[in-house]
């Protein structure tokens, strides 16, 4: 994972943990299209899902 991807993941995690949005809202709340390619964003999305959506079960 590159630095831009790590930054995006950290922003998602902050949204989820401090603002109180749901995991799904955190995924789509911030626009990363100008910073990450689709492939880069897919990696971030998969990491977030593994950390927060699957962990909730």
VENHUDA-V376675 format. One record per backbone hydrogen bond with DSSP energy under -1.0 kcal/mol. CO is the residue of the C=O (numbers start at 1). NH is the residue of the N-H. Records with the same first field share a line. If there is no record, write none. Layout:
CO->NH  NH
//
This chain:
2->6
3->7
4->8
5->9
6->10
7->11
8->12
9->13
10->14
11->15
12->16
13->17
14->18  19
15->21
22->26
23->27
24->28
25->29
32->35  36
37->41
38->42
39->43
40->44
41->45
42->46
43->47
44->48
45->49
46->50
47->51
48->52
49->53  54
54->57
//
